[in-house]
Amino acid sequence: MSDTSLDTSWQADHIQVQSIISIFKTMQKRGEAALEQLSLEQFQTKPEQNSNSIAIIVAHLHGNMLSRWTDFLTSDGEKPWRNRDLEFEEHPDALPIWQAWQQGWACVFAALEPLSDTDLEKEITIRGQKHSVFEAILRQVDHYGGHVGQMVYLAKWLKGNDWKTLSIARGQSKAFKP
């Protein structure tokens, strides 16, 4: 190896599927901690007409999770049966929010748990574009993290002073410093 080239062999050797699963489980728990604080009516509340409610965000995550993680290694991540546009509309026949949330995450973990660290180097397709498995997973970490953040923000806004913080409360940082 010359002095100007980068050694990237560490990438696949030190990235562990279990660490990825742990990140997704933390994300799932954060979303659940926000959802648990809300009423059914609050799930449907939008800050303004062009915004998404938490119910819509969960419906979108559900659709994305089922599409991306079903047959994860063997078929395009954008399934022909997915109707992405419908995910952003209110519809009375939608799955209950908790059921959609749990079903989506179950699909994620069912795809991730059998993977080995060497599977992260394989190639898959999403919307006709090739990605390494690792890149595809990072894409979903980014996507889901953004939406879970939206859910937390909306839940905090909806609860106001009744919000139970999901991290260190204001003014309490010193108690958590080593």
CORTA-V852093 format. One line per field, one symbol per residue. psi: psi as a letter, one per 30 degrees, with the letter a starting at -180 (. if undefined). A space follows every 50 residues. Layout:
psi = ???
This chain:
psi = klfflkjgffefffkkeeeeeeeeeeeeeeeeeeefflleeeefkkeleg lkleeeeeeeeeeeeeeefkhefflkfjkffkieeffgkkkfglkkeeee eeeeeeeeeeeeefklefffflklkkhfkkkleeeeeeeeeeeeeeeeee eeeeeeeefbfgkjkgaklkggeefgk.
